[in-house]
C-alpha cells in the first residue's frame, strides 16, 4: 500500500533552494526527498499510512522549517532523490 501522508517542508521555483533544504533535513537524520511537479520543486519528509503516524516527523521538521505541515498524498509521484 502506498503512503497516504507526508510532511511538506518546502516548495520552490529554483532547484538549488530545494537541494539546500533537502541537505539540511538529511543532516538532521530526517528521511527527506525531493519531487518536481510543473516546474516547481517540493521537499517532503517521510511516507506515512496515517496522519497521526506523521506527527513525530512533523515536530522534528518544524525545528528546521516552522511552516512544515502534514499533507495528504493525492497525486502519483516518484521521489527525486
Secondary structure, DSSP 8 states (H G I E B T S, - for coil): ----EEEEEEEESSHHHHHHHHHHHHHTT--EEEEEETTEEEEEEEEESSHHHHHHHHHHHTTT-TT-EEEE--S----B-
